[in-house]
C-alpha cells in the first residue's frame, strides 16, 4: 500500500492552505444555483476561463431554466460554440432545463441523487453544486484532485470515487467546506502535471513526492 500522510501532517497541509487563502472561491462565474449548475456542466473538458467567456453573454438572456428552454438547442449553441463538445452540452442543458421544470418546479434540487438525475450531471458536478451553493461537506474529484491527492499523500485510490472516499475519511471536518477548492487551485497553479512548481510550494516539506 502506498504511504499516506499522517493525520497531523494532513492538518498541517490544510492549515497552510487556509492561512494562504482563507476563503477560496470557485473560478467559475455564477449568480444563482441554476447558473452554477450550467457553468459546471459546461466546464467538462473545458477551462473555467473559456466557460466564463461564454456564460457572460448567455446568462444575460438565459439565467433561468425557463429562459434557457425558450432558447432551445439552436439558440444556446452560438453562445457556447467556443467550448468543447458544445453540441452535446447544448442538448444536456435543454434536457436538464426540461427536467428541472417538470420534476423540481424550476428549482435546482438539493440532493445528490436528484442532481445526478439531470442530463449531463455526474457525481462530481453534483458535489460541486452541493458544496459551492450550500456549503455541504462534499469532495468533488476532478482531474486535478485525482492526480495530486494520491501524489501528495492525502488520499489513496486511482478512480474519482476511490479518491473521494479516501479524502472524505481523512480530511478533518473543519477543512471540508473549502478543501476541494484549495486542492484544485494547488493542482492548477502549483502542483501542475508538467513541471510542478515545488520551489514555491507551501507544502513541499510535507509532500511525499516533492522534487526538492
N, C-alpha and C positions, 0 to 999 in steps of 0.2 A: 504493500500500500504506500502511496506517495505521502511524503511527510507533509504535515499541516502545521500552521502556526498555532501556538497555544492560545488559550482564552485571554491571557494578559497581553499577549502580542496583538491579537485582534482588536482589543480595546484600545491599545496604543495607536494602531493604524487608523482607526476611525476617529480617535481623539485628535490626531493630527489633521485629518481631512476636515473635521469640524472647525478646528482653530483657524485653518486657512480659508475656509469658505462655509460660514455658519448656516447660511440659508440658500443652498444650491437650488436652481430652478431649471425646469425643462427648457431646452433651447428652441423648442417649437413654440410658435406664437399661437395663442388661443384666447378666446373671450368667454367661453361657456363650455360646459361638459360636451355638448354636441360638437363644437368646433375643435376641441381637443381630440375627440374620437376620430373625426375626419382627418385631422392632421397626422395622427398616429397611423391610421390605415394607409395614408398616402406615403408615409415615411419608409415603408418596407422597401428595402434595396434602393434607398434614395437618401440624400443628405438632408439634414434639417434645414440647411440654408436654401436648398432648391425647393423644399416644401413651403417654407415661409414666403418665398418669392411668388409662388403660385397662389397660395391661400390669401395673400394680401388683397388681391383683387376678387378672388372667388367669394370670400366672406363678406365683401361689401354688398353682394346681392343675394347670397345664399348662406345665411348664418343660422338657419333652422331646417329641420327635416322637410317641412312643407315647401320652403323656398327651393331647396336642393332638388326635391322631387319634381317641382314645376319646371326646373331647367331641363331635366331629363339627361340621358347619357350624352346625347349630341350637344347639349348646352354646357355640360360640365367639361367635356374633353378640351375645348380651346384653352381653358384656364389651367389645366394640369398636363398639357401636352409636353411640357419641358421635363416632366418627371417620368422615370422609367415605368414601364408596364401600365401606361396611362389608360389604355383601353379596358383592361381587366379591372383596374382600380375604379374607373367610372362606373362599370357595371356593379361592382361591390357597393359603391356609395349609393346608387339609386336603390338597389335591393335592400341595403341597410336602412335607408330612409323609409321605405315602404313598411318594413317590419317594425321600426320604431313607432310609426304612426298607428299601424293596425294592432300591435300587441302591447305597446307601452305608452299609449297616449301621447306620443311625440316626445317623451322624455327619455334620457339616457338611463338605463337601468343600473341599479347599484349592486348587483350580484355578479360574480364571475361567470356563473352558468348562463345567466341571461345575456350578458355581454357577448359571450362566446357563441350564442345562438345567432348573432348578427353576421351577415355576409362580410367576409374579409377580416373578421376579428378572431385572432387566435389568443392563446393564453397570455403571451407577452403583452399584446395590445390591451387586453382586459386588465392586466395587472398595472399597466401604466395609468390607465384611466382611474382605477380604484385608488392608486397611490397619489397621483398628482391632484385629482379633483377633491377626493375625500380624505386624504391623509392616511389611508389604510396601510398597514404594515405588510405590503406585498413586495416581491422581488422580481421585477421584470428582467429576464435574462436575454439580452441582445448579443450580437456578435462580440462586443467589447467585453461584457461580463463573462461570457463563455470562454473567452481567450485568457483574460487576465486573472480571474478569481482563482483558478487552479494554479496558474503560474506563480502568483504571489504566495500562495499557500493558505488562502482564505477559505477555500472550498475544494471539494473533490467532485469528480464527475466529468463526463465527456459529451453530455447532452444538456440542452437547456433545462429540462425537467430535473435532472440529477443535480446540476449546479444550483438551481433554485432551491431544491430541498436542503442541500448542504448549507447554503448561505442562511436560510431561514432557521436552521438548527444552531448555527454557530455565531451569527451576528447578534450582539446584545440588543435587547428591545429598545434601549434608549437611543440607538442609532438608526433604527429601522426606517423611520419616516424618510430620511434623506440618503440612506446607504446606496441605493442603486444609482442615484444621481452622482454621488461622489465617485463611484466606480466607473460610470460611463464617461464622465469628464476626465478621469485619470487615464482611461484607455484611449480616449480620443486625442488627448493633448500631450500626455507624458509617456505612458507605457504603450507606445504605438507598436503596431505589428512589425513595421520595418524601422530599424534603428531607434529602439526605445531610448528615451532621454534620461538615463539613470543618473546622469550628473546633476540634474535639477530635481530629481525625485525626492519627495519629503519622507518616503518610507523605504529608501534604498537599503538602509541598515537593518531592516526587518525582513524585507522581501527575500524569499527563498531562491529567487533567480536573478538577483541584482548582478549586473555586469561590472560593478565597481569592485 
